[in-house]
Amino acid sequence: MKRLITILTCLMFILSCGLVFSANEKPKTSTQPATPANPATPAKSATPAEPAKPEVKIQKVVGEITNIDTTANTIKIKKEDGSEITLKATTSKMQEEIKKLQAGKKVFALYKETKAGELVLVKISEEKPKEEKVKKEEKPKTEKK
């Protein structure tokens, strides 16, 4: 009988120690990784959203300068099809560029149209004569030995 009581006492001691240690540990079923929190979205202002900006379409023109007005900062170019186009230089860089040009010169120009319908000069350069391009191609090639 002493043995039975000793065995039962030992079992109760082991079980009580096991319960104490298991109570300190978190249960494995509840240790799922927490889902990440959604990032905060900025509050929208009460003002209406701006409409999407339309893409600025850069257009090109090749032609002959017919008129340069440095006071109004405009340049008229006669296209190859015979129609004329008036471009406005709005930046100081473009205003300086049109002052360097002369009427009668062939030019290549890039421009864009504003919301108000004004054609604004983006870039302008003198067009090289086609003969110079041909001369560069006609240079004899030296053979490599």
C-alpha positions in Angstrom: 0.0 0.0 0.0 2.9 2.3 0.7 4.1 1.7 -2.7 0.8 2.6 -4.3 0.6 5.9 -2.4 4.2 6.7 -3.3 3.5 6.1 -7.0 0.3 8.2 -6.9 2.1 11.0 -5.2 4.9 10.9 -7.7 2.3 11.0 -10.6 0.5 13.9 -9.1 3.8 15.8 -8.6 4.8 15.1 -12.2 1.4 16.2 -13.5 1.3 19.3 -11.4 4.8 20.3 -12.6 3.8 19.6 -16.2 0.7 21.8 -15.9 2.8 24.7 -14.4 5.3 24.5 -17.3 2.6 24.2 -20.0 0.7 27.2 -18.5 3.8 29.4 -19.0 3.9 28.5 -22.7 1.5 29.9 -25.2 -0.7 27.4 -26.9 0.5 26.4 -30.3 -2.8 26.8 -32.0 -3.1 30.5 -31.3 0.4 31.4 -32.5 -0.6 32.0 -36.1 1.3 35.0 -37.6 -0.7 38.1 -37.4 -2.0 39.5 -40.7 -0.3 42.8 -41.7 -2.3 45.9 -41.1 -3.6 47.7 -44.1 -1.5 50.9 -44.8 -3.3 54.1 -44.0 -4.8 55.8 -46.9 -4.5 59.6 -47.0 -7.7 61.5 -46.4 -9.2 63.0 -49.6 -9.6 66.7 -49.6 -13.0 68.2 -49.9 -12.0 70.0 -53.2 -12.9 68.1 -56.4 -10.1 66.1 -58.0 -8.2 67.6 -60.9 -9.1 66.2 -64.2 -6.4 64.0 -65.7 -3.9 66.1 -67.7 -3.9 65.4 -71.4 -0.6 64.4 -72.9 1.2 67.3 -74.5 1.7 66.3 -78.1 4.8 67.7 -79.6 4.5 68.4 -83.3 7.2 69.2 -85.9 7.4 71.5 -88.8 10.0 71.9 -91.6 9.9 75.0 -93.7 11.2 78.5 -94.6 11.1 81.5 -92.2 9.0 84.2 -93.7 8.8 86.6 -90.7 10.4 87.1 -87.3 8.7 89.5 -84.8 11.1 89.9 -81.9 8.8 92.3 -80.0 5.9 89.8 -80.1 8.4 86.9 -79.9 6.7 85.1 -82.8 8.1 83.4 -85.9 6.2 82.6 -89.2 7.3 79.5 -91.0 6.1 78.6 -94.5 5.7 74.8 -94.6 6.7 72.7 -97.6 3.0 72.3 -98.5 2.7 76.1 -98.8 0.7 76.8 -95.7 2.0 79.2 -93.0 2.3 78.6 -89.3 3.0 81.2 -86.5 4.9 79.9 -83.5 5.4 81.9 -80.2 8.6 81.8 -78.2 7.5 81.9 -74.6 10.8 81.0 -72.9 13.8 83.2 -72.8 15.9 80.5 -74.4 13.6 80.3 -77.4 13.4 84.1 -77.6 17.2 84.3 -77.9 17.1 81.5 -80.5 14.7 83.3 -82.8 16.8 86.5 -82.6 19.7 84.6 -84.1 17.6 83.4 -87.1 17.0 85.3 -90.4 14.1 85.3 -92.8 14.5 83.0 -95.8 16.4 80.3 -93.8 15.1 76.7 -93.8 14.4 75.5 -90.3 13.2 72.5 -88.4 11.0 73.4 -85.4 9.2 71.5 -82.6 6.1 73.1 -81.1 3.1 72.3 -78.8 -0.4 73.6 -78.6 -1.7 75.2 -75.4 -5.2 75.0 -74.0 -5.8 78.5 -75.4 -4.9 77.2 -78.9 -1.6 79.1 -79.0 1.3 77.3 -80.8 4.3 77.5 -78.5 7.9 76.9 -79.8 9.8 74.2 -78.0 12.9 73.8 -80.2 14.2 75.3 -83.4 17.2 74.7 -85.5 18.4 75.5 -89.0 18.0 72.7 -91.4 21.2 71.6 -93.1 21.3 71.7 -96.9 20.9 68.3 -98.4 24.0 68.7 -100.5 26.2 68.6 -97.4 24.7 65.4 -96.3 25.4 63.9 -99.7 29.0 65.1 -99.7 29.6 63.3 -96.4 28.3 60.0 -97.8 30.4 60.3 -101.0 33.7 60.5 -99.2 35.9 57.7 -100.3 36.3 55.0 -97.7 39.9 54.0 -96.9 40.5 50.3 -96.9 41.9 48.8 -93.7 44.9 46.5 -94.1 
